[in-house]
């Protein structure tokens, strides 16, 4: 039996900082996949590489 949850409702409420960090991580992963796809076709896409790790680290409190 498969349970289908409504997509517009969250199972838990997360603090805004956590939601922002998760959103940025998802966007960075999408960017890395896109850059890898471009490089696999022979395109030099290194100029479009986006590094959000310092921002994500600051948001979750690893660095100040």
Steps between C-alpha positions, in 0.01 A plus 500: 500500500641834398411813696467814293567821690376837377785681329405843627516400868816425690536213740704713742560870540865591465664824609554748215881462518472125454262541207740748340795266549308208346391715207859616436632143520239385245589788267872430527442132420295595194777738390769232539293253298448759226871585487590129488255447214651790309853370558400153381406657166842659472400851605722690742240606752730569793416872484140418593589297808323635807652430843248560775683299767635805692152651511338171605767447767437848638123449506519174692756646739819317407689822429448858598 
